[in-house]
Amino acid sequence: MSTVETKQRGNRKERVGVVISDVQNKTIVIEVTRRTTHSLYKKVVKVKKKYTAHDEENQAKIGDTVRVVETRPLSKAKRWRLLEIISHAE
């Protein structure tokens, strides 16, 4: 092995969602929808959750499908960072 090894930072969580707000500077709000089974009634239901993510270059616009990755706390609410824009809104 070489003396210089690359350090793995560990597994970071990723989420795919739709941008619902891009009003703030360098910040987007995305909505992630997932399907889960209700614990009592066993019906499959959709659960939505909002995440605030950092968008350094203000690339993402409302309606875009994006992938965000977990990162260090950037503000009181921001713990996610924009990784890529999967598809643009039409």
PyMOL Python script that loads the backbone (N, CA, C, O; Angstrom):
from pymol import cmd

cmd.read_pdbstr("""\
ATOM      1  N   MET A   1       0.831  -1.193   0.000  1.00  0.00           N
ATOM      2  CA  MET A   1       0.000   0.000   0.000  1.00  0.00           C
ATOM      3  C   MET A   1       0.871   1.249   0.000  1.00  0.00           C
ATOM      4  O   MET A   1       1.989   1.255   0.514  1.00  0.00           O
ATOM      5  N   SER A   2       0.333   2.285  -0.581  1.00  0.00           N
ATOM      6  CA  SER A   2       1.070   3.540  -0.590  1.00  0.00           C
ATOM      7  C   SER A   2       0.894   4.256   0.746  1.00  0.00           C
ATOM      8  O   SER A   2      -0.027   3.961   1.507  1.00  0.00           O
ATOM      9  N   THR A   3       1.778   5.185   1.011  1.00  0.00           N
ATOM     10  CA  THR A   3       1.705   5.918   2.272  1.00  0.00           C
ATOM     11  C   THR A   3       0.552   6.901   2.296  1.00  0.00           C
ATOM     12  O   THR A   3       0.042   7.244   3.363  1.00  0.00           O
ATOM     13  N   VAL A   4       0.140   7.356   1.116  1.00  0.00           N
ATOM     14  CA  VAL A   4      -0.975   8.301   1.029  1.00  0.00           C
ATOM     15  C   VAL A   4      -2.224   7.517   0.641  1.00  0.00           C
ATOM     16  O   VAL A   4      -2.338   7.048  -0.491  1.00  0.00           O
ATOM     17  N   GLU A   5      -3.141   7.378   1.560  1.00  0.00           N
ATOM     18  CA  GLU A   5      -4.383   6.664   1.295  1.00  0.00           C
ATOM     19  C   GLU A   5      -5.537   7.650   1.328  1.00  0.00           C
ATOM     20  O   GLU A   5      -5.523   8.625   2.080  1.00  0.00           O
ATOM     21  N   THR A   6      -6.527   7.380   0.507  1.00  0.00           N
ATOM     22  CA  THR A   6      -7.702   8.247   0.517  1.00  0.00           C
ATOM     23  C   THR A   6      -8.581   7.865   1.692  1.00  0.00           C
ATOM     24  O   THR A   6      -8.838   6.686   1.937  1.00  0.00           O
ATOM     25  N   LYS A   7      -9.031   8.857   2.402  1.00  0.00           N
ATOM     26  CA  LYS A   7      -9.893   8.607   3.561  1.00  0.00           C
ATOM     27  C   LYS A   7     -11.343   8.623   3.142  1.00  0.00           C
ATOM     28  O   LYS A   7     -11.790   9.526   2.434  1.00  0.00           O
ATOM     29  N   GLN A   8     -12.069   7.626   3.579  1.00  0.00           N
ATOM     30  CA  GLN A   8     -13.505   7.544   3.315  1.00  0.00           C
ATOM     31  C   GLN A   8     -14.228   8.319   4.408  1.00  0.00           C
ATOM     32  O   GLN A   8     -13.962   8.113   5.592  1.00  0.00           O
ATOM     33  N   ARG A   9     -15.134   9.201   4.025  1.00  0.00           N
ATOM     34  CA  ARG A   9     -15.859   9.994   5.014  1.00  0.00           C
ATOM     35  C   ARG A   9     -17.063   9.261   5.570  1.00  0.00           C
ATOM     36  O   ARG A   9     -17.764   9.797   6.428  1.00  0.00           O
ATOM     37  N   GLY A  10     -17.312   8.078   5.113  1.00  0.00           N
ATOM     38  CA  GLY A  10     -18.488   7.349   5.574  1.00  0.00           C
ATOM     39  C   GLY A  10     -19.626   7.502   4.595  1.00  0.00           C
ATOM     40  O   GLY A  10     -19.541   8.271   3.637  1.00  0.00           O
ATOM     41  N   ASN A  11     -20.677   6.777   4.837  1.00  0.00           N
ATOM     42  CA  ASN A  11     -21.819   6.818   3.939  1.00  0.00           C
ATOM     43  C   ASN A  11     -22.683   8.029   4.255  1.00  0.00           C
ATOM     44  O   ASN A  11     -23.162   8.192   5.377  1.00  0.00           O
ATOM     45  N   ARG A  12     -22.876   8.876   3.247  1.00  0.00           N
ATOM     46  CA  ARG A  12     -23.734  10.043   3.412  1.00  0.00           C
ATOM     47  C   ARG A  12     -25.081   9.751   2.789  1.00  0.00           C
ATOM     48  O   ARG A  12     -25.164   9.153   1.716  1.00  0.00           O
ATOM     49  N   LYS A  13     -26.122  10.169   3.457  1.00  0.00           N
ATOM     50  CA  LYS A  13     -27.474   9.937   2.960  1.00  0.00           C
ATOM     51  C   LYS A  13     -27.729  10.804   1.734  1.00  0.00           C
ATOM     52  O   LYS A  13     -27.228  11.924   1.630  1.00  0.00           O
ATOM     53  N   GLU A  14     -28.505  10.273   0.822  1.00  0.00           N
ATOM     54  CA  GLU A  14     -28.922  11.019  -0.363  1.00  0.00           C
ATOM     55  C   GLU A  14     -30.432  10.976  -0.458  1.00  0.00           C
ATOM     56  O   GLU A  14     -31.061   9.987  -0.081  1.00  0.00           O
ATOM     57  N   ARG A  15     -31.004  12.047  -0.960  1.00  0.00           N
ATOM     58  CA  ARG A  15     -32.449  12.124  -1.168  1.00  0.00           C
ATOM     59  C   ARG A  15     -32.707  12.699  -2.557  1.00  0.00           C
ATOM     60  O   ARG A  15     -31.940  13.529  -3.046  1.00  0.00           O
ATOM     61  N   VAL A  16     -33.787  12.253  -3.184  1.00  0.00           N
ATOM     62  CA  VAL A  16     -34.214  12.782  -4.477  1.00  0.00           C
ATOM     63  C   VAL A  16     -35.573  13.424  -4.263  1.00  0.00           C
ATOM     64  O   VAL A  16     -36.483  12.806  -3.710  1.00  0.00           O
ATOM     65  N   GLY A  17     -35.706  14.672  -4.704  1.00  0.00           N
ATOM     66  CA  GLY A  17     -36.966  15.381  -4.499  1.00  0.00           C
ATOM     67  C   GLY A  17     -37.167  16.470  -5.530  1.00  0.00           C
ATOM     68  O   GLY A  17     -36.357  16.654  -6.439  1.00  0.00           O
ATOM     69  N   VAL A  18     -38.268  17.188  -5.369  1.00  0.00           N
ATOM     70  CA  VAL A  18     -38.649  18.261  -6.287  1.00  0.00           C
ATOM     71  C   VAL A  18     -38.494  19.596  -5.571  1.00  0.00           C
ATOM     72  O   VAL A  18     -38.898  19.745  -4.418  1.00  0.00           O
ATOM     73  N   VAL A  19     -37.905  20.564  -6.265  1.00  0.00           N
ATOM     74  CA  VAL A  19     -37.719  21.903  -5.697  1.00  0.00           C
ATOM     75  C   VAL A  19     -39.075  22.598  -5.622  1.00  0.00           C
ATOM     76  O   VAL A  19     -39.775  22.722  -6.627  1.00  0.00           O
ATOM     77  N   ILE A  20     -39.440  23.052  -4.419  1.00  0.00           N
ATOM     78  CA  ILE A  20     -40.713  23.752  -4.252  1.00  0.00           C
ATOM     79  C   ILE A  20     -40.507  25.236  -3.950  1.00  0.00           C
ATOM     80  O   ILE A  20     -41.459  26.015  -3.986  1.00  0.00           O
ATOM     81  N   SER A  21     -39.243  25.636  -3.646  1.00  0.00           N
ATOM     82  CA  SER A  21     -38.962  27.049  -3.405  1.00  0.00           C
ATOM     83  C   SER A  21     -37.499  27.332  -3.720  1.00  0.00           C
ATOM     84  O   SER A  21     -36.610  26.573  -3.332  1.00  0.00           O
ATOM     85  N   ASP A  22     -37.259  28.441  -4.431  1.00  0.00           N
ATOM     86  CA  ASP A  22     -35.890  28.886  -4.708  1.00  0.00           C
ATOM     87  C   ASP A  22     -35.751  30.389  -4.462  1.00  0.00           C
ATOM     88  O   ASP A  22     -34.889  31.038  -5.055  1.00  0.00           O
ATOM     89  N   VAL A  23     -36.582  30.935  -3.602  1.00  0.00           N
ATOM     90  CA  VAL A  23     -36.630  32.376  -3.360  1.00  0.00           C
ATOM     91  C   VAL A  23     -35.375  32.859  -2.626  1.00  0.00           C
ATOM     92  O   VAL A  23     -34.848  33.927  -2.938  1.00  0.00           O
ATOM     93  N   GLN A  24     -34.897  32.081  -1.659  1.00  0.00           N
ATOM     94  CA  GLN A  24     -33.751  32.500  -0.861  1.00  0.00           C
ATOM     95  C   GLN A  24     -32.458  32.392  -1.660  1.00  0.00           C
ATOM     96  O   GLN A  24     -32.339  31.561  -2.560  1.00  0.00           O
ATOM     97  N   ASN A  25     -31.492  33.242  -1.320  1.00  0.00           N
ATOM     98  CA  ASN A  25     -30.205  33.217  -2.000  1.00  0.00           C
ATOM     99  C   ASN A  25     -29.392  32.013  -1.548  1.00  0.00           C
ATOM    100  O   ASN A  25     -29.189  31.821  -0.349  1.00  0.00           O
ATOM    101  N   LYS A  26     -28.924  31.195  -2.492  1.00  0.00           N
ATOM    102  CA  LYS A  26     -28.111  29.999  -2.253  1.00  0.00           C
ATOM    103  C   LYS A  26     -28.822  28.929  -1.433  1.00  0.00           C
ATOM    104  O   LYS A  26     -28.164  28.085  -0.824  1.00  0.00           O
ATOM    105  N   THR A  27     -30.138  28.948  -1.406  1.00  0.00           N
ATOM    106  CA  THR A  27     -30.905  27.970  -0.646  1.00  0.00           C
ATOM    107  C   THR A  27     -32.110  27.530  -1.458  1.00  0.00           C
ATOM    108  O   THR A  27     -32.781  28.343  -2.094  1.00  0.00           O
ATOM    109  N   ILE A  28     -32.375  26.222  -1.425  1.00  0.00           N
ATOM    110  CA  ILE A  28     -33.583  25.683  -2.047  1.00  0.00           C
ATOM    111  C   ILE A  28     -34.314  24.843  -1.016  1.00  0.00           C
ATOM    112  O   ILE A  28     -33.709  24.316  -0.083  1.00  0.00           O
ATOM    113  N   VAL A  29     -35.612  24.726  -1.195  1.00  0.00           N
ATOM    114  CA  VAL A  29     -36.423  23.844  -0.365  1.00  0.00           C
ATOM    115  C   VAL A  29     -36.932  22.748  -1.286  1.00  0.00           C
ATOM    116  O   VAL A  29     -37.543  23.023  -2.318  1.00  0.00           O
ATOM    117  N   ILE A  30     -36.672  21.493  -0.900  1.00  0.00           N
ATOM    118  CA  ILE A  30     -37.136  20.381  -1.723  1.00  0.00           C
ATOM    119  C   ILE A  30     -38.149  19.559  -0.936  1.00  0.00           C
ATOM    120  O   ILE A  30     -38.131  19.528   0.294  1.00  0.00           O
ATOM    121  N   GLU A  31     -39.027  18.898  -1.676  1.00  0.00           N
ATOM    122  CA  GLU A  31     -40.027  18.034  -1.071  1.00  0.00           C
ATOM    123  C   GLU A  31     -39.756  16.605  -1.527  1.00  0.00           C
ATOM    124  O   GLU A  31     -39.737  16.311  -2.722  1.00  0.00           O
ATOM    125  N   VAL A  32     -39.547  15.727  -0.555  1.00  0.00           N
ATOM    126  CA  VAL A  32     -39.273  14.317  -0.833  1.00  0.00           C
ATOM    127  C   VAL A  32     -40.522  13.524  -0.490  1.00  0.00           C
ATOM    128  O   VAL A  32     -41.038  13.618   0.624  1.00  0.00           O
ATOM    129  N   THR A  33     -41.005  12.745  -1.446  1.00  0.00           N
ATOM    130  CA  THR A  33     -42.187  11.923  -1.236  1.00  0.00           C
ATOM    131  C   THR A  33     -41.763  10.470  -1.174  1.00  0.00           C
ATOM    132  O   THR A  33     -41.039   9.991  -2.046  1.00  0.00           O
ATOM    133  N   ARG A  34     -42.214   9.763  -0.139  1.00  0.00           N
ATOM    134  CA  ARG A  34     -41.934   8.337  -0.040  1.00  0.00           C
ATOM    135  C   ARG A  34     -43.211   7.607   0.309  1.00  0.00           C
ATOM    136  O   ARG A  34     -44.156   8.196   0.834  1.00  0.00           O
ATOM    137  N   ARG A  35     -43.233   6.314   0.010  1.00  0.00           N
ATOM    138  CA  ARG A  35     -44.408   5.502   0.307  1.00  0.00           C
ATOM    139  C   ARG A  35     -44.089   4.602   1.483  1.00  0.00           C
ATOM    140  O   ARG A  35     -43.027   3.983   1.536  1.00  0.00           O
ATOM    141  N   THR A  36     -45.016   4.533   2.424  1.00  0.00           N
ATOM    142  CA  THR A  36     -44.820   3.693   3.597  1.00  0.00           C
ATOM    143  C   THR A  36     -46.148   3.056   3.972  1.00  0.00           C
ATOM    144  O   THR A  36     -47.207   3.514   3.542  1.00  0.00           O
ATOM    145  N   THR A  37     -46.093   2.012   4.765  1.00  0.00           N
ATOM    146  CA  THR A  37     -47.293   1.312   5.198  1.00  0.00           C
ATOM    147  C   THR A  37     -47.744   1.858   6.543  1.00  0.00           C
ATOM    148  O   THR A  37     -46.935   2.001   7.460  1.00  0.00           O
ATOM    149  N   HIS A  38     -49.019   2.162   6.666  1.00  0.00           N
ATOM    150  CA  HIS A  38     -49.577   2.631   7.921  1.00  0.00           C
ATOM    151  C   HIS A  38     -49.468   1.502   8.949  1.00  0.00           C
ATOM    152  O   HIS A  38     -49.789   0.351   8.652  1.00  0.00           O
ATOM    153  N   SER A  39     -49.016   1.838  10.155  1.00  0.00           N
ATOM    154  CA  SER A  39     -48.729   0.812  11.149  1.00  0.00           C
ATOM    155  C   SER A  39     -49.967   0.059  11.634  1.00  0.00           C
ATOM    156  O   SER A  39     -49.887  -1.135  11.926  1.00  0.00           O
ATOM    157  N   LEU A  40     -51.103   0.738  11.724  1.00  0.00           N
ATOM    158  CA  LEU A  40     -52.316   0.082  12.218  1.00  0.00           C
ATOM    159  C   LEU A  40     -53.177  -0.463  11.080  1.00  0.00           C
ATOM    160  O   LEU A  40     -53.626  -1.608  11.134  1.00  0.00           O
ATOM    161  N   TYR A  41     -53.406   0.353  10.052  1.00  0.00           N
ATOM    162  CA  TYR A  41     -54.361  -0.017   9.014  1.00  0.00           C
ATOM    163  C   TYR A  41     -53.723  -0.714   7.808  1.00  0.00           C
ATOM    164  O   TYR A  41     -54.435  -1.204   6.931  1.00  0.00           O
ATOM    165  N   LYS A  42     -52.396  -0.760   7.758  1.00  0.00           N
ATOM    166  CA  LYS A  42     -51.661  -1.486   6.713  1.00  0.00           C
ATOM    167  C   LYS A  42     -51.910  -0.955   5.301  1.00  0.00           C
ATOM    168  O   LYS A  42     -51.637  -1.651   4.323  1.00  0.00           O
ATOM    169  N   LYS A  43     -52.412   0.240   5.192  1.00  0.00           N
ATOM    170  CA  LYS A  43     -52.621   0.850   3.884  1.00  0.00           C
ATOM    171  C   LYS A  43     -51.342   1.582   3.476  1.00  0.00           C
ATOM    172  O   LYS A  43     -50.679   2.194   4.313  1.00  0.00           O
ATOM    173  N   VAL A  44     -51.000   1.517   2.192  1.00  0.00           N
ATOM    174  CA  VAL A  44     -49.830   2.233   1.691  1.00  0.00           C
ATOM    175  C   VAL A  44     -50.205   3.703   1.525  1.00  0.00           C
ATOM    176  O   VAL A  44     -51.152   4.041   0.815  1.00  0.00           O
ATOM    177  N   VAL A  45     -49.442   4.573   2.196  1.00  0.00           N
ATOM    178  CA  VAL A  45     -49.713   6.004   2.157  1.00  0.00           C
ATOM    179  C   VAL A  45     -48.462   6.755   1.707  1.00  0.00           C
ATOM    180  O   VAL A  45     -47.340   6.285   1.898  1.00  0.00           O
ATOM    181  N   LYS A  46     -48.670   7.934   1.106  1.00  0.00           N
ATOM    182  CA  LYS A  46     -47.558   8.786   0.721  1.00  0.00           C
ATOM    183  C   LYS A  46     -47.226   9.712   1.883  1.00  0.00           C
ATOM    184  O   LYS A  46     -48.121  10.290   2.500  1.00  0.00           O
ATOM    185  N   VAL A  47     -45.943   9.851   2.178  1.00  0.00           N
ATOM    186  CA  VAL A  47     -45.479  10.744   3.224  1.00  0.00           C
ATOM    187  C   VAL A  47     -44.551  11.758   2.578  1.00  0.00           C
ATOM    188  O   VAL A  47     -43.606  11.381   1.884  1.00  0.00           O
ATOM    189  N   LYS A  48     -44.812  13.051   2.799  1.00  0.00           N
ATOM    190  CA  LYS A  48     -43.998  14.114   2.233  1.00  0.00           C
ATOM    191  C   LYS A  48     -43.192  14.783   3.332  1.00  0.00           C
ATOM    192  O   LYS A  48     -43.675  14.963   4.450  1.00  0.00           O
ATOM    193  N   LYS A  49     -41.960  15.148   3.005  1.00  0.00           N
ATOM    194  CA  LYS A  49     -41.123  15.865   3.957  1.00  0.00           C
ATOM    195  C   LYS A  49     -40.322  16.923   3.213  1.00  0.00           C
ATOM    196  O   LYS A  49     -39.876  16.697   2.088  1.00  0.00           O
ATOM    197  N   LYS A  50     -40.139  18.080   3.848  1.00  0.00           N
ATOM    198  CA  LYS A  50     -39.388  19.172   3.245  1.00  0.00           C
ATOM    199  C   LYS A  50     -37.974  19.215   3.823  1.00  0.00           C
ATOM    200  O   LYS A  50     -37.773  19.038   5.024  1.00  0.00           O
ATOM    201  N   TYR A  51     -37.006  19.452   2.948  1.00  0.00           N
ATOM    202  CA  TYR A  51     -35.615  19.618   3.341  1.00  0.00           C
ATOM    203  C   TYR A  51     -35.108  20.937   2.785  1.00  0.00           C
ATOM    204  O   TYR A  51     -35.450  21.313   1.664  1.00  0.00           O
ATOM    205  N   THR A  52     -34.295  21.641   3.562  1.00  0.00           N
ATOM    206  CA  THR A  52     -33.652  22.864   3.118  1.00  0.00           C
ATOM    207  C   THR A  52     -32.228  22.508   2.712  1.00  0.00           C
ATOM    208  O   THR A  52     -31.488  21.915   3.497  1.00  0.00           O
ATOM    209  N   ALA A  53     -31.842  22.866   1.491  1.00  0.00           N
ATOM    210  CA  ALA A  53     -30.538  22.472   0.963  1.00  0.00           C
ATOM    211  C   ALA A  53     -29.770  23.679   0.447  1.00  0.00           C
ATOM    212  O   ALA A  53     -30.355  24.689   0.058  1.00  0.00           O
ATOM    213  N   HIS A  54     -28.447  23.552   0.451  1.00  0.00           N
ATOM    214  CA  HIS A  54     -27.557  24.613  -0.016  1.00  0.00           C
ATOM    215  C   HIS A  54     -27.335  24.466  -1.515  1.00  0.00           C
ATOM    216  O   HIS A  54     -26.973  23.392  -1.995  1.00  0.00           O
ATOM    217  N   ASP A  55     -27.554  25.549  -2.249  1.00  0.00           N
ATOM    218  CA  ASP A  55     -27.350  25.587  -3.703  1.00  0.00           C
ATOM    219  C   ASP A  55     -26.394  26.744  -3.987  1.00  0.00           C
ATOM    220  O   ASP A  55     -26.826  27.883  -4.167  1.00  0.00           O
ATOM    221  N   GLU A  56     -25.107  26.451  -4.027  1.00  0.00           N
ATOM    222  CA  GLU A  56     -24.062  27.478  -4.102  1.00  0.00           C
ATOM    223  C   GLU A  56     -24.217  28.414  -5.294  1.00  0.00           C
ATOM    224  O   GLU A  56     -24.000  29.618  -5.155  1.00  0.00           O
ATOM    225  N   GLU A  57     -24.586  27.896  -6.458  1.00  0.00           N
ATOM    226  CA  GLU A  57     -24.620  28.710  -7.673  1.00  0.00           C
ATOM    227  C   GLU A  57     -26.031  29.072  -8.119  1.00  0.00           C
ATOM    228  O   GLU A  57     -26.217  29.538  -9.244  1.00  0.00           O
ATOM    229  N   ASN A  58     -27.020  28.869  -7.267  1.00  0.00           N
ATOM    230  CA  ASN A  58     -28.422  29.164  -7.583  1.00  0.00           C
ATOM    231  C   ASN A  58     -28.856  28.535  -8.913  1.00  0.00           C
ATOM    232  O   ASN A  58     -29.487  29.200  -9.734  1.00  0.00           O
ATOM    233  N   GLN A  59     -28.525  27.273  -9.125  1.00  0.00           N
ATOM    234  CA  GLN A  59     -28.832  26.580 -10.378  1.00  0.00           C
ATOM    235  C   GLN A  59     -30.258  26.056 -10.417  1.00  0.00           C
ATOM    236  O   GLN A  59     -30.925  26.153 -11.447  1.00  0.00           O
ATOM    237  N   ALA A  60     -30.731  25.504  -9.314  1.00  0.00           N
ATOM    238  CA  ALA A  60     -32.025  24.818  -9.291  1.00  0.00           C
ATOM    239  C   ALA A  60     -33.177  25.816  -9.304  1.00  0.00           C
ATOM    240  O   ALA A  60     -33.124  26.861  -8.655  1.00  0.00           O
ATOM    241  N   LYS A  61     -34.205  25.474 -10.049  1.00  0.00           N
ATOM    242  CA  LYS A  61     -35.407  26.303 -10.140  1.00  0.00           C
ATOM    243  C   LYS A  61     -36.615  25.483  -9.701  1.00  0.00           C
ATOM    244  O   LYS A  61     -36.532  24.259  -9.595  1.00  0.00           O
ATOM    245  N   ILE A  62     -37.726  26.148  -9.449  1.00  0.00           N
ATOM    246  CA  ILE A  62     -38.945  25.471  -8.993  1.00  0.00           C
ATOM    247  C   ILE A  62     -39.369  24.426 -10.016  1.00  0.00           C
ATOM    248  O   ILE A  62     -39.436  24.700 -11.215  1.00  0.00           O
ATOM    249  N   GLY A  63     -39.652  23.229  -9.525  1.00  0.00           N
ATOM    250  CA  GLY A  63     -40.105  22.146 -10.390  1.00  0.00           C
ATOM    251  C   GLY A  63     -39.003  21.191 -10.811  1.00  0.00           C
ATOM    252  O   GLY A  63     -39.294  20.111 -11.324  1.00  0.00           O
ATOM    253  N   ASP A  64     -37.731  21.565 -10.607  1.00  0.00           N
ATOM    254  CA  ASP A  64     -36.623  20.683 -10.971  1.00  0.00           C
ATOM    255  C   ASP A  64     -36.571  19.481 -10.028  1.00  0.00           C
ATOM    256  O   ASP A  64     -36.867  19.598  -8.838  1.00  0.00           O
ATOM    257  N   THR A  65     -36.195  18.335 -10.571  1.00  0.00           N
ATOM    258  CA  THR A  65     -35.939  17.149  -9.754  1.00  0.00           C
ATOM    259  C   THR A  65     -34.455  17.125  -9.445  1.00  0.00           C
ATOM    260  O   THR A  65     -33.626  17.153 -10.355  1.00  0.00           O
ATOM    261  N   VAL A  66     -34.115  17.072  -8.160  1.00  0.00           N
ATOM    262  CA  VAL A  66     -32.718  17.192  -7.746  1.00  0.00           C
ATOM    263  C   VAL A  66     -32.329  16.074  -6.785  1.00  0.00           C
ATOM    264  O   VAL A  66     -33.178  15.425  -6.174  1.00  0.00           O
ATOM    265  N   ARG A  67     -31.016  15.869  -6.672  1.00  0.00           N
ATOM    266  CA  ARG A  67     -30.461  14.934  -5.690  1.00  0.00           C
ATOM    267  C   ARG A  67     -29.655  15.762  -4.696  1.00  0.00           C
ATOM    268  O   ARG A  67     -28.807  16.562  -5.090  1.00  0.00           O
ATOM    269  N   VAL A  68     -29.920  15.568  -3.408  1.00  0.00           N
ATOM    270  CA  VAL A  68     -29.181  16.268  -2.358  1.00  0.00           C
ATOM    271  C   VAL A  68     -28.453  15.241  -1.501  1.00  0.00           C
ATOM    272  O   VAL A  68     -28.857  14.082  -1.409  1.00  0.00           O
ATOM    273  N   VAL A  69     -27.374  15.692  -0.879  1.00  0.00           N
ATOM    274  CA  VAL A  69     -26.556  14.809  -0.050  1.00  0.00           C
ATOM    275  C   VAL A  69     -26.380  15.455   1.319  1.00  0.00           C
ATOM    276  O   VAL A  69     -26.341  16.679   1.445  1.00  0.00           O
ATOM    277  N   GLU A  70     -26.276  14.619   2.328  1.00  0.00           N
ATOM    278  CA  GLU A  70     -26.101  15.071   3.706  1.00  0.00           C
ATOM    279  C   GLU A  70     -24.745  15.759   3.850  1.00  0.00           C
ATOM    280  O   GLU A  70     -23.763  15.350   3.230  1.00  0.00           O
ATOM    281  N   THR A  71     -24.701  16.810   4.675  1.00  0.00           N
ATOM    282  CA  THR A  71     -23.457  17.538   4.900  1.00  0.00           C
ATOM    283  C   THR A  71     -23.446  18.095   6.319  1.00  0.00           C
ATOM    284  O   THR A  71     -24.394  17.901   7.080  1.00  0.00           O
ATOM    285  N   ARG A  72     -22.378  18.780   6.663  1.00  0.00           N
ATOM    286  CA  ARG A  72     -22.296  19.385   8.001  1.00  0.00           C
ATOM    287  C   ARG A  72     -23.353  20.479   8.114  1.00  0.00           C
ATOM    288  O   ARG A  72     -23.837  20.974   7.095  1.00  0.00           O
ATOM    289  N   PRO A  73     -23.718  20.864   9.333  1.00  0.00           N
ATOM    290  CA  PRO A  73     -24.697  21.942   9.488  1.00  0.00           C
ATOM    291  C   PRO A  73     -24.172  23.256   8.900  1.00  0.00           C
ATOM    292  O   PRO A  73     -23.107  23.739   9.284  1.00  0.00           O
ATOM    293  N   LEU A  74     -24.936  23.823   7.966  1.00  0.00           N
ATOM    294  CA  LEU A  74     -24.546  25.073   7.326  1.00  0.00           C
ATOM    295  C   LEU A  74     -25.283  26.260   7.920  1.00  0.00           C
ATOM    296  O   LEU A  74     -24.821  27.395   7.812  1.00  0.00           O
ATOM    297  N   SER A  75     -26.420  26.008   8.543  1.00  0.00           N
ATOM    298  CA  SER A  75     -27.184  27.045   9.234  1.00  0.00           C
ATOM    299  C   SER A  75     -28.116  26.330  10.204  1.00  0.00           C
ATOM    300  O   SER A  75     -27.985  25.127  10.434  1.00  0.00           O
ATOM    301  N   LYS A  76     -29.043  27.068  10.763  1.00  0.00           N
ATOM    302  CA  LYS A  76     -29.989  26.468  11.700  1.00  0.00           C
ATOM    303  C   LYS A  76     -30.798  25.355  11.049  1.00  0.00           C
ATOM    304  O   LYS A  76     -31.088  24.343  11.687  1.00  0.00           O
ATOM    305  N   ALA A  77     -31.162  25.534   9.793  1.00  0.00           N
ATOM    306  CA  ALA A  77     -32.031  24.572   9.122  1.00  0.00           C
ATOM    307  C   ALA A  77     -31.340  23.744   8.045  1.00  0.00           C
ATOM    308  O   ALA A  77     -31.819  22.660   7.712  1.00  0.00           O
ATOM    309  N   LYS A  78     -30.222  24.226   7.488  1.00  0.00           N
ATOM    310  CA  LYS A  78     -29.603  23.561   6.339  1.00  0.00           C
ATOM    311  C   LYS A  78     -28.602  22.497   6.774  1.00  0.00           C
ATOM    312  O   LYS A  78     -27.589  22.789   7.410  1.00  0.00           O
ATOM    313  N   ARG A  79     -28.922  21.237   6.407  1.00  0.00           N
ATOM    314  CA  ARG A  79     -28.016  20.122   6.648  1.00  0.00           C
ATOM    315  C   ARG A  79     -27.815  19.303   5.375  1.00  0.00           C
ATOM    316  O   ARG A  79     -27.267  18.202   5.423  1.00  0.00           O
ATOM    317  N   TRP A  80     -28.254  19.836   4.242  1.00  0.00           N
ATOM    318  CA  TRP A  80     -28.180  19.143   2.957  1.00  0.00           C
ATOM    319  C   TRP A  80     -27.542  20.065   1.937  1.00  0.00           C
ATOM    320  O   TRP A  80     -27.595  21.288   2.072  1.00  0.00           O
ATOM    321  N   ARG A  81     -26.926  19.464   0.898  1.00  0.00           N
ATOM    322  CA  ARG A  81     -26.245  20.204  -0.149  1.00  0.00           C
ATOM    323  C   ARG A  81     -26.681  19.640  -1.498  1.00  0.00           C
ATOM    324  O   ARG A  81     -26.818  18.426  -1.655  1.00  0.00           O
ATOM    325  N   LEU A  82     -26.897  20.518  -2.462  1.00  0.00           N
ATOM    326  CA  LEU A  82     -27.291  20.097  -3.804  1.00  0.00           C
ATOM    327  C   LEU A  82     -26.150  19.324  -4.447  1.00  0.00           C
ATOM    328  O   LEU A  82     -25.027  19.821  -4.533  1.00  0.00           O
ATOM    329  N   LEU A  83     -26.442  18.098  -4.902  1.00  0.00           N
ATOM    330  CA  LEU A  83     -25.436  17.269  -5.554  1.00  0.00           C
ATOM    331  C   LEU A  83     -25.563  17.373  -7.066  1.00  0.00           C
ATOM    332  O   LEU A  83     -24.568  17.586  -7.758  1.00  0.00           O
ATOM    333  N   GLU A  84     -26.790  17.224  -7.590  1.00  0.00           N
ATOM    334  CA  GLU A  84     -27.000  17.318  -9.025  1.00  0.00           C
ATOM    335  C   GLU A  84     -28.458  17.617  -9.328  1.00  0.00           C
ATOM    336  O   GLU A  84     -29.350  17.349  -8.523  1.00  0.00           O
ATOM    337  N   ILE A  85     -28.675  18.177 -10.506  1.00  0.00           N
ATOM    338  CA  ILE A  85     -30.030  18.382 -10.999  1.00  0.00           C
ATOM    339  C   ILE A  85     -30.319  17.227 -11.957  1.00  0.00           C
ATOM    340  O   ILE A  85     -29.664  17.094 -12.990  1.00  0.00           O
ATOM    341  N   ILE A  86     -31.298  16.398 -11.612  1.00  0.00           N
ATOM    342  CA  ILE A  86     -31.610  15.216 -12.414  1.00  0.00           C
ATOM    343  C   ILE A  86     -32.368  15.615 -13.665  1.00  0.00           C
ATOM    344  O   ILE A  86     -32.026  15.189 -14.768  1.00  0.00           O
ATOM    345  N   SER A  87     -33.406  16.437 -13.494  1.00  0.00           N
ATOM    346  CA  SER A  87     -34.169  16.907 -14.659  1.00  0.00           C
ATOM    347  C   SER A  87     -34.701  18.295 -14.376  1.00  0.00           C
ATOM    348  O   SER A  87     -35.017  18.636 -13.236  1.00  0.00           O
ATOM    349  N   HIS A  88     -34.796  19.093 -15.430  1.00  0.00           N
ATOM    350  CA  HIS A  88     -35.304  20.450 -15.306  1.00  0.00           C
ATOM    351  C   HIS A  88     -36.828  20.462 -15.485  1.00  0.00           C
ATOM    352  O   HIS A  88     -37.391  19.592 -16.150  1.00  0.00           O
ATOM    353  N   ALA A  89     -37.473  21.444 -14.893  1.00  0.00           N
ATOM    354  CA  ALA A  89     -38.919  21.607 -15.040  1.00  0.00           C
ATOM    355  C   ALA A  89     -39.230  22.035 -16.463  1.00  0.00           C
ATOM    356  O   ALA A  89     -38.416  22.677 -17.125  1.00  0.00           O
ATOM    357  N   GLU A  90     -40.410  21.673 -16.920  1.00  0.00           N
ATOM    358  CA  GLU A  90     -40.808  22.019 -18.287  1.00  0.00           C
ATOM    359  C   GLU A  90     -41.655  23.277 -18.319  1.00  0.00           C
ATOM    360  O   GLU A  90     -42.076  23.710 -19.392  1.00  0.00           O
TER     361      GLU A  90
END
""", "prot")
cmd.dss("prot")
cmd.show_as("cartoon", "prot")
cmd.util.cbc("prot")
cmd.orient("prot")
